[in-house]
Amino acid sequence: MAKDSVSTPMRGRIGALLGILLLALSLRAAVVSVPPLLSRIEADIPFTEFTTGLLAMLAPIAFAVFGLLTPRLIKSFGLEKTLIISLALAVIGQVARVFMPEVYSFLALSIITLAGYGMGNVVLPPLVKKYFPERIGLVTSGYVTMLAVGTWMAPQFSVPLANVGNWQTSIGSWALLSGIVLIPWMVQLFADRGVKRPEHAPNSGGVVHPVAKINPWKSKVAWGLAIYLAGNSAQTYVYFTWLPPYLQDRGLDELTAGNMLALFAILGLPVSLLVPLWVPRLKHPIIAVLIFTACWITGHLGIFLSPTDNTALWVCAAGLGQGTFAIALLMMNLRSRTTYGSGVLSGFAQGLGYAGAALVPMLFGVVQKATGSWGAAFSMLAGCLLVMLIGAVIINSPRTIEDDSPSTEELGKLERID
């Protein structure tokens, strides 16, 4: 693992740093800008409980499918070109979907949008490892922080932007942010021509060895991180999709319910700053997972038992629980030794993790409708916590995905002999 304490000049990497931070800022806008406006959208595009649940499933499903496909695109085109393709899809999808006349065409264009952001999710960790191998903790802290800021911005400003124009203006405006991300990456690509950056980590003697092909399907580390991410993401997407409708059903107005989602999102900010700087120092990262799990539990119980009293307090507790997601992103680099390994681990964990999480937001609404009880729906969150903790136990050991490849184990033995 690269050490953050090693200092190298930033010259030549400013564009990459700016591009990483702006990309993180844009990644969640398409997901969290829609739920606060659903009541307005329904005046033009009728959503049912089923299609609302389907909307909730789209993000994790798209992230899952393109999480598994993106490592192949990276191998064919490279990190930077794959990122540019992802941004183009995100911009096209966001602009086009606001012109769709009915629900299924809106959902289809949403898939294109989320496909672009799903690719961006996977590309981020290996970009950090490629351009900033000696500052992984610091740069991860920066981009996870921007991810939290972006997740807060969209629900916070969705209703005000719709008040100025309409819901189409509000949702479509976030495409501009994705377009801006292209600028620093174009500059970086031009400035970086001819510069060779190591794809593989050196051994203790400073010698760089190529890493053999990694099969994540046979990696305990990859499966553990995927299981962990599935449990975590299921809870997050339930909140993104159902928190505003649930609070409105319990008596809060549209603006307040949207503000509660924004509060939930922005609470990812302090933990995003803390986790990448604190967790790498822990011998057992599961300690941090347990602390944030306690926050999740407090938030779930408070929002269910007392949704209109001390609402902000319970939302704050759940929001701080998002530290579990910051841990997942950090582990994509802490549990890999190379840019290649980070890309494989990121794609596999996010692909299977989001696939595992995809059904929960939809089932949350279906169960509530079928039983007429929010309690039955909220009980599903306990199962998500259990799944997340099982994954946390698996990835607690400091083993990397390269260690799970027989060929790289043999390579490690040779390096120790050297």
N, C-alpha and C positions, 0 to 999 in steps of 0.2 A: 504494500500500500504506500502510495506517495505521501510524503510528509508535508504538512502545511508550513513547517518551519523553514523549509528551504526557500531561499529568495532568489528569483530570477527577474530580469527586466520585463516590464509590461509592454515595452515598445513592440509594435507589430501585432499585438493581441487586443488592442483597445476595441477595434471593430467587433471582434468575437465576443468580448465581454458585454458590450452594449447590445449586440444581437441576442445573446443568451438571456439577458435581463428583459429585453422588450418582448422576446418570444414568450417567456414565462408570464409576463403581464397580460398577454393576449389569449392564453390557452383556455381559460374558463368562461370567457364572456358569452360564447354561444350556448353554453349549458345553463348558466344562471340568469341570463337576461330575459328568458321567456316566462318562467313560472310566475313572477309578480304581475305579468300582463295577461295571464290566461283569461281572466274575466272580460277584458277588452277584446282580445283576439276572438273569443267565442261569439262576439257580435257579428263578425265577418266569416269566421271559420268555425263551425260547430264541433267542439270537442266533447267526447263522452268520457265516462270513467275508463273505458277500454283504451281509447286513443290517448288519453292523458297518461295512463299507465304505459302505453307504447312509447310515448314521448320520453317518459322517464327511463325506459330501457335503451333508447337509442344511443345515448352517450357511452354507457359501459359496453354495449355490443360493438359499436364502431371502434371504440378504443381497444376492445379485445381482438377483433378481426385484423385491424391494421397494426396492432401491437405485434401480432405473430408474423405479418407480412413485411413489416418495415425492415427488420434485419436483412432480408433478402434484397430489398431496394438499396439499403446502405452498401451491401456487398457489390451491387451492380453499378451504382451511381456515385457512391461516396456520401459522407454525412451532409455536406453542404448542399449538394444538388438535391438530395432527398428532402432536405428542409425547405428548399425553394418550391419544390413540387407540393409539399404539404401546405405551404402558405397560399399558393395559388388556388388549391381546392377550397381552403377555408374562406377566402375572399369571394370566390365565385358562388359558393353555396349560400353564404350569408346575404349577399346582394339579391340573388335570384329568388330565395324562398319568400321574401316579403311580397312578391308579385303573384304568388300561387293562390288560386281561387278556392281550393278545397283542402281538406285536412291531409289526405294522403300524398298529394303533391308537395305540400308544406313539409311533411315528414320525410319525403324522399330527398328534397334539397337539404334538409337538416342532416341527413346521413352523409351527404357529400361534405358539408361543413365539418362535421364531427370526424370524418375520415382524415381530413387535413390536420385537425388538432390531435387526433390519435397518433398520427405519425410524428407530430411535434413532441408529444409526450415521450416517445421512445428515443428520439434523437437527442434530447437535452442531456441526459447523464453522460453518454459517450462524448458529446461535445465538450463538456466540462473536463472529462478525463484527458481528451486529446489536447486541448489548448491550455489547461491549467492543472497538470498532474501534481504539481507541488502545492497547490492551493485548493484542493478539493473541498475541504470543510468550509473555507471562507466563501468560495464562489457558489457552492451549494446553498449556503445560508442566504446569499444574495438572491439567487433565482427562486428559491422556495418562498422568500419574502415577497418578491414581485408576483409570484403565483397567488399568494394570499391577497395582495393588494388588488390584483385583477379580478379575483373572485368576489371581493367586496364591491368594487366599482360598478359592476354590471347591475346587480340588484338594487344598489343604492341610487343609481341614476336612471334606471329603466323607466320608472313611473314619471319622474320629472321631465325626462326627454319626451315621453309620450304626451305629457300635458302641453308641451311646447308645440309638438307636431301631432303625430299619431303613433300607434304601436309599430307601424312599418318603419317610420323614421327612427324610432328608438332601437329596434332590433338591428336594422341595417347599418346604423352608425358604427357598430363595433367592427365592421369590416375594414374601416379606415385604419384601425389600430393594427390589424394583421398586415395591411399593405405597408405601413410604416416600417414593420420589422424587416422587410426586404432590403431597405436601404443600407443598414450597417453590414448585412451579409454580402451584398453586392460589393461594397467597399472592401470588406475583408477578403473576399475571393480575389479581387484585383491585386490587393497588396500582398497576398499570401502566395502568389504564383511563384513556383520554384523553391518555396520553403518546405523542407522535409521535417515533419513532426513525427516522433516515434509513436507507432501503433501498439508497441508492446513494452511492458515494464522491464527495466534492467534488473539483473540479479545483484547480490551484495557487492560484487566486484565491478559493477557498472557496465557489464556486458549485456547487450540486448539479444535475447533469443526469440525466434518466431514461436508462436503458440499454435499447436495443432488444432484441427477443427473440434469445436466443442458441441456436444449433444446435450442441450438443456433438459431433454425429456428423461435423461438418466442421472440428472443432478439433484441431489438432496437439497442443495442450497436454492436452486431455481424453483423447485416445487414448494419449499418452505416459504419463500418470498411471495410466490403466487398465491398460496393459501392465505398468508397474512394480508396481502393487498385485497383479496376478495372480501374478507370480513370487514376490513376497514372501509373500502369503497362502497359496499352495500349500504352502510350507515350514512355515509356522506351523501350519496345520491338520493336516499330517502328524504333527507333534509332539504336538499336542493329542489326536489320536486314537490314534496308534500307539506313542508313547513308553512308556506303562505296559505295554501288552501285549508289546511288543518286549523290554523289560528283564526282565519276568517270564519270557518264553520263554528268555532268556539266563541265568536263575538267581536274579534278585532277587525278594524277597518282595513281596506286594501293597502293604504300607505304604511300603516303601522306594521302589518304583516310583512310587507316588502322590506321595511327597515329591519325587522327581526332577522330575515334571511341575510341582509347585508351585515348585521352585527355578527351573526354566526360566521360569515365568510371572513370578516376582518380579524376575528379572533385567531385565525390561522397565522396572522402576522407575528405576534410575539413569540409563538412557539416555533415559527419558521426561522426566526433569528437565533433562537436558543438551541434547537436540536442539533444542527450540523456542527456547532462549536462545542457542545456538551457531550453528546452521545459517543463520539469517537474516543473520548477519554475514559469511558466506562468499560470495565472488564466484562460486564454482563449487561448488554443493551436492554435486556428484558426488564430491567429495573425501571427504565424510562417508560417502556410500554405499559407497565402496570400502573404507573402514576397517571398517565394520560387515559388509560382505561377507566380509572376511578372518576375522571372528569366526564367521560362519556356516560357512565352509569348515572351520575348525578343529574346530568342534563336530560337524559331520557325520562327518568322518573319524574323530575320536576315539570317538564313540558306536558307529560301525560296527566299527572295528578293535579297540577295547578297551572293550566295554560294561560289564564288571564290575570293571575296574581303573581307578581315577581317574575314576569315572563322574561325580561331581559337577563335576570340572574341565571335562570335555567339555560337560556340560549348561550350565555357566556360560558357556562360550564361545558356544554356540548362543544362549543367553538374551540375551547382549549384542548378538548380531546383530539382535535385534528393534528396534534403533535404526532399521532401514530402514522399519519400520512407522510409527514416530513421525514420520519424515521425510515419509511419504505423507500423514499427517493434516495436518501443517503446510503442505504444498504446496497443500492445498485452499483455504487462505486466501492463501498467498503468490503463487499463480498465478491469483488473481481479485482484482477491484477492488471488488466490490459484494457485498451480502448475496445478491442474486439470482444473481450469477455463482458465488458460493461454493456455493449450494445446487445449482445445475445441475452444477457440476464434481464436487461430492461425490456426487451421485446417479449420474452417468454413470460416474465412475471406480470407485466401489464396486460399481455394478451389473455392469459388464462385467468389472471386476477379479476380483470373487468368482466370476462365471460361469466365467472362465478358470481359476480355481483349483479349481473344484468337483470336477473329475474326478480330480485327482491323489491325494487321500487314498484314494479308492476303488480306483484303479488300483494304488496302493502295496500294498494288501492282496491284490488279485487277482494281481498279478505275483509277489508272494512265494509265494502258494499254488500258482500254476501252475508256477513254477520250483523251488520248494522252497529258494529262496535269498533271504536278506535283501539280499545284494549287488546283485542285479538291481533290487530295489525302491529301495535307497539311491541307485543311479545316476540315478534320476529327479530327484533333488534338484539334480544338476549342471545339468540342463536348466532347472530353475526359476531358478537363479542367473543363467543366461545371459539368460533372458527379463527378469528384473528389471533387469539392467544395461542392456539395450537401452532399456527405458523410462526409466531414469535419465539416459541420454544425451539423450533427447528433451526431458525437463523441466528439463534443466540451464540452458537459456537463460531469462532473466527475462521471458519473454513471458506474458501473462495470457490467460484464455479469452475475455475481452472483446475483446482484440486480434485474435482469430481470426474475429470477426463483422464483415463488411464495413461494416455500418451504424455499428458502434462505432468502426471505424477512421476513418470520415469524421467522426464526432463528435470523436474525438481531434484530428484536423487542425483542426477549428474551434476547439477549446479552445486549441491552440497559437497560432492566429492571434489569439485574444482576449488 
